[in-house]
Amino acid sequence: MWRSSVDAQGPQPAWEDEGAASAVNTDVKQGAQPDVTYLRINGVDLYAEVAGDGVPVLLLHGGFCSLEAMRELSDSLVPDYRVHAFERPGHGRSADIDGEYSYARGLADTIAYLDSQNLEAVHVIGYSDGAILGLLLAMEQADRVRSLTAVSANLDPSAFSAAEEHKQLVLIPARPDPAPVPDTGADAGTGTLPAAKPDVERLHYERLSPDGPGHADVVLDKLFRLWTTEPNIDPADLARITAPALIMAGDRDSIRPDHTLLIAASIPGARLCIVPGASHGLLAEHPELISTVIRGFLPRPAS
């Protein structure tokens, strides 16, 4: 995978007072795929990619994810669609901002991105936080959404499963250092828990972020505050979505199955897909299945 050599600019305060979006000069290698750049979106330079030709598709990544989390899905769509994507502040190759995150800001950035690319209407595919933004976009600017695929979305913080493994996955900020424990059991004398399985998204963050590996916990703390207070979407408001919709989640997702069913039942004509044997990481766990289902849902490209 080719990486841009351009460094993102530092965080810009007062984002709402800046111009909506403008391109930033980049040193893009000849022949590189996808086409990459940094766009000035609401006062911040955000990493963006475009690949393929055809009807436009917009990918919206999840919280503490980069576009690498959707890379296999993107690759499956590029032969038939023009795939657009960008990384929000504090994610992937985009530098963090001062202050807290909000879905309102994420929606504003998404709309500004569409405007910057002169995209009147797109097929939207969102995962986790990106799925929430897809729901909001389809409600607020219905004419800009040709179709909506929302993977592992939630309407409010009550949606998270109470299962302990899900609380560890979603609702507790991650830390790279093992926690001290009493000197008992198999690891007696070490004072630490056994080494955890590497966190793929953290590894991507450490490799890609212009803020450096040490900033990951700042981002996670802000995301934790976001996830425990937002969004607050009334299920009745989902009736405003007029685009064809596909609602997906894993049967072992951190989002409770009944909550995913509520989302699908609240959108007129929505399709529901519960992926068996899948957690909140279903994009990585079942990439071929997810791609097949989504491609089957999208209108067939013109031959």
Residue frames relative to the residue before (quaternion, step in Angstrom):
aa qw qx qy qz dx dy dz
M 1.0000 0.0000 0.0000 0.0000 0.00 0.00 0.00
W 0.3581 -0.7422 0.5293 0.2019 3.58 -0.84 0.98
R 0.1813 -0.7844 0.5858 0.0928 3.56 -0.99 0.84
S 0.5106 -0.6414 0.4820 0.3090 3.54 -1.05 0.78
S 0.3572 -0.7379 0.5337 0.2076 3.56 -1.05 0.78
V 0.5277 0.6528 -0.3971 0.3711 3.56 1.29 -0.02
D 0.3141 -0.7367 0.5661 0.1951 3.58 -0.91 0.85
A 0.4500 -0.6698 0.5176 0.2847 3.56 -1.01 0.82
Q 0.5097 -0.6275 0.4956 0.3175 3.52 -1.18 0.59
G 0.6375 -0.5501 0.3846 0.3783 3.56 -1.23 0.40
P 0.6850 -0.4850 0.3433 0.4215 3.57 -1.27 0.35
Q 0.2265 -0.7648 0.5921 0.1152 3.52 -1.10 0.76
P 0.3480 -0.7415 0.5276 0.2251 3.63 -0.70 0.97
A 0.8101 0.2974 -0.2055 0.4617 3.53 -1.40 0.10
W 0.0466 0.8632 -0.5014 0.0358 3.55 0.92 0.97
E 0.6541 0.5419 -0.3354 0.4075 3.56 0.99 -0.71
D 0.6703 0.4985 -0.2977 0.4622 3.57 1.24 -0.33
E 0.5677 0.5979 -0.3812 0.4183 3.58 1.28 -0.13
G 0.6379 -0.4893 0.4185 0.4226 3.55 -1.32 0.17
A 0.6434 -0.5767 0.3387 0.3725 3.54 -1.12 0.64
A 0.7886 -0.2470 0.2016 0.5258 3.60 0.53 -1.05
S 0.1149 0.7653 -0.6296 0.0693 3.55 -1.11 0.75
A 0.5293 -0.6459 0.4464 0.3214 3.56 -1.14 0.59
V 0.2554 -0.7258 0.6205 0.1514 3.54 -1.23 0.65
N 0.5316 -0.6345 0.4482 0.3375 3.58 -0.94 0.83
T 0.0182 -0.8024 0.5964 -0.0148 3.57 -0.94 0.89
D 0.3865 -0.6939 0.5596 0.2366 3.54 -1.20 0.57
V 0.0219 0.8320 -0.5496 0.0726 3.55 0.27 1.30
K 0.4558 -0.6931 0.4882 0.2711 3.57 -0.84 0.98
Q 0.5469 -0.6218 0.4508 0.3332 3.54 -1.06 0.76
G 0.8325 0.2175 -0.1683 0.4810 3.56 -0.99 0.86
A 0.4401 0.7046 -0.4626 0.3096 3.58 1.24 0.00
Q 0.0817 -0.7737 0.6269 0.0398 3.56 -1.10 0.79
P 0.5291 -0.2522 -0.8034 0.1049 1.56 -1.66 1.84
D 0.6141 -0.4912 0.4347 0.4388 3.55 -1.32 0.03
V 0.0587 -0.8204 0.5688 -0.0036 3.56 -0.72 1.05
T 0.0519 0.7785 -0.6234 0.0507 3.53 -1.22 0.53
Y 0.3260 -0.6555 0.6059 0.3112 3.51 -1.36 -0.19
L 0.1668 -0.7833 0.5955 0.0637 3.54 -0.90 0.99
R 0.4028 -0.6804 0.5556 0.2572 3.54 -1.09 0.78
I 0.0382 0.8109 -0.5758 0.0967 3.57 -0.24 1.32
N 0.8357 -0.1409 0.0581 0.5277 3.58 -0.56 1.18
G 0.7715 -0.4132 0.1848 0.4471 3.54 0.88 1.04
V 0.7079 0.3817 -0.2485 0.5399 3.61 1.27 0.04
D 0.4106 -0.6985 0.5289 0.2524 3.57 -1.07 0.78
L 0.0484 -0.8176 0.5729 -0.0298 3.57 -0.55 1.22
Y 0.4810 -0.6637 0.5032 0.2739 3.53 -1.02 0.91
A 0.0114 0.8053 -0.5907 0.0486 3.58 -0.96 0.89
E 0.1437 -0.7744 0.6134 0.0586 3.54 -1.24 0.64
V 0.0204 -0.7506 0.6590 0.0432 3.53 -1.27 0.55
A 0.0898 0.7935 -0.5960 0.0842 3.58 -0.93 0.90
G 0.7713 0.3641 -0.2677 0.4482 3.55 -1.18 0.60
D 0.2963 -0.7206 0.5960 0.1942 3.51 -1.38 -0.01
G 0.5574 0.6004 -0.4520 0.3530 3.53 -1.20 0.58
V 0.7760 -0.2747 0.2460 0.5117 3.54 -1.25 -0.48
P 0.4603 -0.7280 0.4298 0.2710 3.62 -0.81 0.93
V 0.1118 -0.7443 0.6571 0.0408 3.51 -1.18 0.87
L 0.1761 -0.7732 0.6016 0.0964 3.58 -0.98 0.84
L 0.1811 -0.7697 0.6057 0.0886 3.57 -0.81 1.06
L 0.0951 -0.7798 0.6182 0.0247 3.58 -0.95 0.95
H 0.3087 -0.8017 0.4892 0.1504 3.57 -0.39 1.28
G 0.5748 -0.6073 0.4398 0.3276 3.54 -1.34 0.23
G 0.6830 -0.4699 0.3704 0.4190 3.53 -1.37 0.02
F 0.8263 0.0702 -0.1426 0.5403 3.55 -0.97 1.00
C 0.5418 0.5531 -0.4270 0.4671 3.54 1.09 0.82
S 0.2855 -0.6818 0.6315 0.2344 3.50 -1.34 0.33
L 0.6938 -0.4306 0.3410 0.4657 3.56 -1.25 -0.15
E 0.5092 0.6475 -0.4280 0.3719 3.59 1.21 -0.28
A 0.5905 0.5804 -0.3660 0.4248 3.61 1.14 -0.54
M 0.7501 0.3283 -0.1904 0.5416 3.58 1.21 -0.49
R 0.3188 0.7987 -0.4710 0.1964 3.60 1.26 0.21
E 0.6844 0.4785 -0.3061 0.4570 3.61 0.83 -0.91
L 0.6265 0.5126 -0.3355 0.4818 3.59 1.04 -0.72
S 0.6416 0.5243 -0.3200 0.4594 3.58 0.93 -0.88
D 0.6655 0.5141 -0.3078 0.4450 3.57 0.87 -0.93
S 0.6589 0.5124 -0.3120 0.4538 3.58 1.07 -0.69
L 0.7000 0.4719 -0.2596 0.4689 3.58 1.18 -0.55
V 0.5590 0.6671 -0.3731 0.3213 3.57 1.10 -0.73
P 0.6364 0.5430 -0.3748 0.3995 3.68 0.86 -0.65
D 0.8031 0.2962 -0.1330 0.4996 3.61 1.09 -0.60
Y 0.7730 0.2745 -0.1409 0.5544 3.60 1.21 -0.33
R 0.4095 -0.6388 0.5718 0.3121 3.55 -1.30 0.26
V 0.1581 -0.8408 0.5170 0.0275 3.55 -0.28 1.33
H 0.1196 -0.7865 0.6057 0.0173 3.54 -0.73 1.19
A 0.1286 0.7822 -0.6038 0.0837 3.57 -1.09 0.68
F 0.0098 -0.7721 0.6348 0.0267 3.54 -1.23 0.54
E 0.3912 -0.7116 0.5382 0.2256 3.54 -1.27 0.47
R 0.4208 -0.7327 0.4841 0.2273 3.55 -0.73 1.11
P 0.6995 -0.4667 0.3136 0.4412 3.63 -1.19 0.34
G 0.8145 0.2386 -0.1988 0.4901 3.56 -0.99 0.91
H 0.6815 0.4454 -0.2715 0.5133 3.58 1.28 0.09
G 0.8486 0.1005 -0.0809 0.5130 3.54 -1.03 0.80
R 0.8249 -0.2203 0.2008 0.4804 3.54 -0.85 -1.06
S 0.5722 0.5842 -0.3748 0.4368 3.58 1.31 0.04
A 0.4606 -0.6953 0.4819 0.2685 3.56 -0.84 1.00
D 0.5613 -0.6047 0.4551 0.3349 3.53 -1.23 0.53
I 0.3588 -0.6951 0.5798 0.2279 3.54 -1.36 0.22
D 0.5329 -0.5526 0.5093 0.3890 3.53 -1.31 0.20
G 0.7643 0.3748 -0.2583 0.4568 3.57 -1.09 0.62
E 0.6834 -0.5244 0.3645 0.3537 3.49 -1.43 0.10
Y 0.4680 -0.6235 0.5410 0.3155 3.53 -1.38 0.26
S 0.0147 0.7697 -0.6378 -0.0233 3.55 -1.28 0.38
Y 0.5449 -0.6037 0.4595 0.3571 3.54 -1.18 0.48
A 0.5640 0.5825 -0.3919 0.4346 3.60 1.15 -0.46
R 0.6646 0.4750 -0.3063 0.4888 3.56 0.97 -0.82
G 0.6341 0.5364 -0.3329 0.4465 3.57 0.97 -0.83
L 0.6434 0.5071 -0.3147 0.4795 3.58 1.04 -0.77
A 0.6462 0.5172 -0.3200 0.4611 3.58 0.95 -0.86
D 0.6503 0.5034 -0.3170 0.4725 3.59 1.00 -0.80
T 0.6387 0.5326 -0.3261 0.4495 3.58 1.00 -0.79
I 0.6629 0.4904 -0.3000 0.4797 3.57 0.93 -0.90
A 0.6488 0.5123 -0.3164 0.4653 3.59 0.97 -0.84
Y 0.6226 0.5252 -0.3458 0.4658 3.59 1.04 -0.70
L 0.6467 0.5119 -0.3254 0.4623 3.60 0.88 -0.90
D 0.6495 0.5150 -0.3142 0.4628 3.58 0.96 -0.86
S 0.6648 0.5233 -0.3112 0.4328 3.59 0.93 -0.88
Q 0.7299 0.3946 -0.2235 0.5114 3.57 1.15 -0.61
N 0.4116 -0.7328 0.4448 0.3095 3.58 1.34 0.14
L 0.3488 0.7318 -0.4952 0.3125 3.54 1.02 0.91
E 0.2604 -0.7925 0.5338 0.1381 3.56 -0.42 1.20
A 0.7941 -0.0685 0.0821 0.5983 3.59 0.98 -0.84
V 0.0505 -0.8085 0.5855 -0.0309 3.56 -0.97 0.93
H 0.4548 -0.5772 0.5795 0.3523 3.51 -1.38 0.20
V 0.1826 -0.8102 0.5527 0.0692 3.59 -0.61 1.12
I 0.0159 -0.7660 0.6425 -0.0133 3.55 -0.93 1.00
G 0.0318 0.8251 -0.5594 0.0727 3.56 -0.46 1.23
Y 0.1924 -0.7723 0.5981 0.0935 3.52 -1.14 0.74
S 0.8506 0.0040 -0.0343 0.5246 3.58 -0.90 1.02
D 0.8124 0.0491 -0.0183 0.5808 3.65 -0.47 -1.07
G 0.6429 0.5245 -0.3197 0.4577 3.58 1.04 -0.74
A 0.6180 0.5291 -0.3422 0.4702 3.58 1.14 -0.59
I 0.6079 0.5332 -0.3452 0.4764 3.58 1.08 -0.71
L 0.6576 0.4967 -0.3094 0.4745 3.58 0.93 -0.88
G 0.6235 0.5366 -0.3413 0.4547 3.59 1.05 -0.67
L 0.6310 0.5173 -0.3255 0.4779 3.57 1.01 -0.79
L 0.6712 0.5014 -0.2984 0.4572 3.58 0.89 -0.95
L 0.6487 0.5110 -0.3190 0.4652 3.59 0.96 -0.85
A 0.6780 0.4959 -0.2957 0.4549 3.59 0.91 -0.89
M 0.6546 0.4843 -0.3138 0.4884 3.59 1.17 -0.51
E 0.7593 0.4245 -0.2103 0.4462 3.57 0.85 -1.01
Q 0.7940 0.0928 -0.0374 0.5996 3.60 1.06 -0.71
A 0.1106 -0.8642 0.4891 0.0413 3.52 0.65 1.22
D 0.6520 0.5450 -0.3275 0.4131 3.60 1.00 -0.72
R 0.6613 0.5104 -0.3102 0.4539 3.60 1.21 -0.28
V 0.6802 0.4661 -0.2752 0.4943 3.58 1.28 -0.14
R 0.2797 -0.7689 0.5567 0.1438 3.59 -0.49 1.21
S 0.7505 -0.1397 0.0979 0.6384 3.54 1.11 -0.80
L 0.2357 -0.7684 0.5813 0.1271 3.56 -1.24 0.46
T 0.0399 -0.7396 0.6713 0.0282 3.53 -0.98 0.97
A 0.0472 -0.8054 0.5900 -0.0297 3.58 -0.57 1.20
V 0.0971 -0.8126 0.5746 -0.0044 3.55 -0.49 1.27
S 0.8529 -0.0518 -0.0097 0.5194 3.57 -0.69 1.16
A 0.2449 0.7649 -0.5449 0.2409 3.56 0.79 1.09
N 0.0792 -0.7631 0.6308 0.1160 3.55 -1.34 0.16
L 0.4516 -0.7054 0.4933 0.2350 3.53 -1.20 0.66
D 0.7857 -0.0288 0.0433 0.6164 3.57 1.20 -0.54
P 0.6808 -0.5285 0.3147 0.3976 3.62 -1.20 0.34
S 0.5648 0.6099 -0.3971 0.3891 3.61 1.17 -0.31
A 0.5312 0.6760 -0.3833 0.3375 3.59 1.27 -0.27
F 0.5885 0.6174 -0.3759 0.3621 3.58 1.13 -0.53
S 0.5251 -0.6314 0.4769 0.3133 3.53 -1.06 0.82
A 0.4432 -0.6951 0.5036 0.2585 3.55 -1.14 0.69
A 0.4233 0.7088 -0.4674 0.3162 3.59 1.29 -0.08
E 0.5774 -0.6455 0.3761 0.3293 3.56 -0.87 0.96
E 0.6620 0.5125 -0.3268 0.4385 3.58 0.94 -0.82
H 0.6458 0.5054 -0.3260 0.4703 3.58 1.13 -0.59
K 0.6178 0.5257 -0.3524 0.4666 3.58 1.03 -0.67
Q 0.6417 0.5121 -0.3270 0.4681 3.56 1.01 -0.76
L 0.6775 0.5184 -0.2892 0.4344 3.56 1.01 -0.86
V 0.8312 0.2819 -0.0946 0.4697 3.54 0.76 -1.07
L 0.8264 0.3438 -0.1375 0.4243 3.55 0.73 -1.03
I 0.6837 0.4126 -0.3069 0.5179 3.60 1.19 0.10
P 0.4477 -0.6987 0.4745 0.2937 3.61 -0.61 1.05
A 0.4452 -0.7089 0.4856 0.2518 3.55 -0.91 0.96
R 0.0861 -0.7649 0.6354 0.0617 3.53 -1.23 0.52
P 0.4521 -0.7246 0.4439 0.2709 3.60 -0.83 0.88
D 0.6823 0.4875 -0.2973 0.4565 3.61 1.09 -0.56
P 0.4746 -0.6698 0.4803 0.3091 3.62 -0.91 0.82
A 0.4654 -0.6903 0.4841 0.2693 3.55 -1.06 0.81
P 0.5042 -0.6455 0.4670 0.3332 3.63 -1.02 0.67
V 0.0518 -0.7803 0.6231 0.0086 3.55 -1.10 0.78
P 0.6377 -0.5166 0.3840 0.4230 3.59 -1.20 0.35
D 0.5333 -0.6374 0.4592 0.3139 3.57 -1.18 0.60
T 0.3992 0.6801 -0.5140 0.3374 3.58 0.35 1.28
G 0.7733 0.3803 -0.2480 0.4426 3.55 -1.27 0.29
A 0.8301 -0.2853 0.1751 0.4460 3.49 -1.38 -0.32
D 0.7484 0.3736 -0.2100 0.5062 3.56 1.10 -0.62
A 0.2116 0.8018 -0.5303 0.1763 3.58 1.16 0.56
G 0.7721 0.3282 -0.2702 0.4724 3.50 -0.98 0.94
T 0.6636 0.5003 -0.3227 0.4528 3.60 1.18 -0.37
G 0.3059 -0.7815 0.4910 0.2337 3.58 1.13 -0.63
T 0.7133 0.3831 -0.2585 0.5269 3.59 1.22 0.25
L 0.5476 -0.5653 0.4959 0.3670 3.51 -1.34 0.31
P 0.6172 -0.5135 0.4140 0.4290 3.60 -1.19 0.33
A 0.6153 -0.5656 0.3948 0.3816 3.58 -1.11 0.66
A 0.4076 -0.7186 0.5136 0.2316 3.56 -0.90 0.96
K 0.5998 -0.5306 0.4491 0.3961 3.54 -1.28 0.39
P 0.5591 -0.6304 0.4043 0.3557 3.61 -0.86 0.89
D 0.3717 -0.7050 0.5652 0.2132 3.56 -1.03 0.87
V 0.3899 -0.7592 0.4698 0.2255 3.57 -0.38 1.25
E 0.6783 0.4896 -0.3100 0.4517 3.59 0.89 -0.89
R 0.6231 0.5143 -0.3516 0.4728 3.61 1.05 -0.65
L 0.6345 0.5235 -0.3322 0.4614 3.59 1.01 -0.78
H 0.6257 0.5102 -0.3324 0.4875 3.58 1.02 -0.75
Y 0.6399 0.5291 -0.3313 0.4481 3.58 0.93 -0.90
E 0.6833 0.4966 -0.2959 0.4459 3.57 0.81 -1.00
R 0.6817 0.4877 -0.2835 0.4659 3.58 1.08 -0.69
L 0.8000 0.3720 -0.1507 0.4459 3.56 0.93 -0.90
S 0.6394 0.5992 -0.3485 0.3327 3.61 0.93 -0.83
P 0.4112 -0.6990 0.5268 0.2547 3.59 -0.92 0.86
D 0.6166 0.5567 -0.3428 0.4386 3.60 1.26 -0.27
G 0.5243 -0.6533 0.4030 0.3685 3.59 1.25 -0.18
P 0.6755 -0.5381 0.3297 0.3814 3.58 -1.19 0.58
G 0.6592 0.5545 -0.3178 0.3963 3.59 0.98 -0.81
H 0.6249 0.5611 -0.3413 0.4221 3.60 1.21 -0.36
A 0.4377 0.7291 -0.4490 0.2743 3.60 1.24 -0.23
D 0.6862 0.4956 -0.3032 0.4377 3.59 0.88 -0.86
V 0.5728 0.5577 -0.3819 0.4637 3.59 1.17 -0.48
V 0.6609 0.4982 -0.2954 0.4773 3.56 0.95 -0.92
L 0.6711 0.5040 -0.3048 0.4502 3.60 0.88 -0.90
D 0.6335 0.5213 -0.3375 0.4616 3.60 0.99 -0.73
K 0.6642 0.4847 -0.3091 0.4779 3.59 0.98 -0.81
L 0.6421 0.5077 -0.3254 0.4733 3.58 1.02 -0.72
F 0.6093 0.5488 -0.3497 0.4530 3.59 1.02 -0.74
R 0.6656 0.4827 -0.3054 0.4803 3.60 0.94 -0.85
L 0.6250 0.5272 -0.3357 0.4677 3.60 1.06 -0.71
W 0.7163 0.4832 -0.2638 0.4287 3.57 0.74 -1.10
T 0.7158 0.4369 -0.2610 0.4782 3.61 1.10 -0.55
T 0.7361 0.3628 -0.2356 0.5206 3.61 1.27 0.02
E 0.7777 0.1962 -0.0922 0.5901 3.61 1.19 -0.50
P 0.6052 -0.1301 -0.7753 -0.1253 1.52 -2.43 0.76
N 0.2588 -0.7269 0.6017 0.2063 3.53 -1.32 -0.09
I 0.1343 0.8136 -0.5381 0.1743 3.53 0.44 1.33
D 0.3599 -0.7115 0.5644 0.2136 3.57 -0.84 1.01
P 0.4927 -0.6751 0.4485 0.3167 3.63 -0.69 0.97
A 0.6099 0.5717 -0.3562 0.4174 3.59 1.06 -0.69
D 0.6277 0.5563 -0.3377 0.4272 3.60 1.12 -0.61
L 0.5541 0.6174 -0.3968 0.3929 3.59 1.18 -0.38
A 0.5295 0.6288 -0.4068 0.3986 3.59 1.23 -0.31
R 0.5742 0.5920 -0.3740 0.4241 3.59 1.25 -0.30
I 0.5651 0.5913 -0.3943 0.4190 3.61 1.21 -0.28
T 0.1453 -0.8221 0.5494 0.0349 3.56 -0.64 1.15
A 0.5729 0.6000 -0.3819 0.4074 3.60 1.21 -0.34
P 0.5802 -0.5284 0.4633 0.4118 3.59 -1.18 0.40
A 0.0905 -0.8264 0.5558 -0.0037 3.57 -0.84 0.96
L 0.1213 -0.7444 0.6536 0.0626 3.50 -1.18 0.81
I 0.1156 -0.7937 0.5967 0.0258 3.58 -0.64 1.15
M 0.0223 -0.8249 0.5623 -0.0532 3.56 -0.64 1.16
A 0.1441 0.7539 -0.6374 0.0685 3.55 -1.28 0.50
G 0.5148 -0.6153 0.4892 0.3421 3.54 -1.29 0.21
D 0.5459 -0.6201 0.4376 0.3549 3.58 -1.12 0.56
R 0.7262 0.3124 -0.2195 0.5717 3.59 1.32 -0.20
D 0.2297 0.8079 -0.5007 0.2093 3.52 1.21 0.66
S 0.5444 -0.5813 0.4822 0.3649 3.55 -1.27 0.36
I 0.6067 0.4584 -0.3460 0.5497 3.56 1.33 -0.18
R 0.4717 -0.7012 0.4502 0.2882 3.59 -0.66 1.09
P 0.5712 -0.6155 0.4164 0.3484 3.63 -0.97 0.77
D 0.6498 0.5183 -0.3393 0.4405 3.61 0.96 -0.75
H 0.6221 0.5283 -0.3424 0.4655 3.58 1.13 -0.60
T 0.6336 0.5122 -0.3278 0.4782 3.58 1.01 -0.78
L 0.6293 0.5252 -0.3234 0.4729 3.58 1.04 -0.77
L 0.6235 0.5420 -0.3352 0.4529 3.59 1.01 -0.80
I 0.6387 0.5216 -0.3304 0.4592 3.59 0.94 -0.86
A 0.6929 0.4811 -0.2875 0.4537 3.57 0.80 -1.02
A 0.6796 0.4995 -0.2936 0.4499 3.59 0.94 -0.87
S 0.6751 0.5124 -0.2879 0.4459 3.59 1.16 -0.53
I 0.6675 0.4504 -0.2933 0.5153 3.61 1.27 -0.26
P 0.4670 -0.7031 0.4478 0.2950 3.62 -0.57 1.07
G 0.8672 0.1003 -0.0932 0.4788 3.55 -0.82 1.05
A 0.3958 0.7481 -0.4684 0.2535 3.61 1.22 0.11
R 0.3430 -0.6988 0.5897 0.2151 3.53 -1.22 0.61
L 0.2202 -0.7728 0.5860 0.1047 3.57 -1.13 0.70
C 0.0069 0.7827 -0.6220 0.0219 3.56 -0.96 0.91
I 0.0731 -0.7683 0.6357 0.0123 3.57 -0.62 1.17
V 0.2711 -0.7928 0.5304 0.1290 3.56 -0.53 1.20
P 0.3689 -0.7575 0.4891 0.2254 3.62 -0.57 1.08
G 0.8369 0.1910 -0.1547 0.4891 3.52 -1.14 0.74
A 0.5848 0.5859 -0.3554 0.4342 3.59 1.16 0.55
S 0.2953 -0.7348 0.5894 0.1598 3.53 -1.15 0.75
H 0.7529 -0.3162 0.2737 0.5082 3.58 -1.22 -0.47
G 0.6668 0.4869 -0.2933 0.4820 3.57 1.24 -0.37
L 0.1964 0.8469 -0.4811 0.1126 3.59 1.14 0.54
L 0.5792 0.5812 -0.3952 0.4129 3.62 1.06 -0.53
A 0.7137 0.4208 -0.2402 0.5059 3.57 1.02 -0.82
E 0.6637 0.5339 -0.3037 0.4268 3.58 1.07 -0.71
H 0.8113 0.0956 -0.0032 0.5768 3.58 0.99 -0.88
P 0.0002 -0.8636 0.5041 0.0117 3.62 0.72 0.99
E 0.6707 0.4961 -0.3202 0.4489 3.61 0.91 -0.81
L 0.6481 0.5105 -0.3187 0.4667 3.58 0.97 -0.81
I 0.6549 0.5099 -0.3184 0.4580 3.58 0.89 -0.94
S 0.6644 0.5033 -0.3076 0.4590 3.59 0.89 -0.91
T 0.6512 0.5209 -0.3178 0.4513 3.59 0.96 -0.84
V 0.6636 0.4995 -0.3082 0.4637 3.59 0.91 -0.89
I 0.6902 0.4766 -0.2930 0.4589 3.59 0.85 -0.93
R 0.6508 0.4964 -0.3265 0.4727 3.60 0.93 -0.79
G 0.6444 0.5176 -0.3226 0.4612 3.58 1.07 -0.66
F 0.6539 0.5035 -0.3043 0.4757 3.56 1.18 -0.56
L 0.6519 0.5207 -0.3230 0.4468 3.59 0.96 -0.79
P 0.5646 -0.5809 0.4472 0.3792 3.59 -1.10 0.60
R 0.5325 -0.6319 0.4551 0.3317 3.56 -1.02 0.78
P 0.4579 -0.6814 0.4843 0.3024 3.61 -0.86 0.87
A 0.5836 -0.5860 0.4299 0.3621 3.54 -1.15 0.64
S 0.3980 -0.7272 0.5096 0.2303 3.58 -0.93 0.86
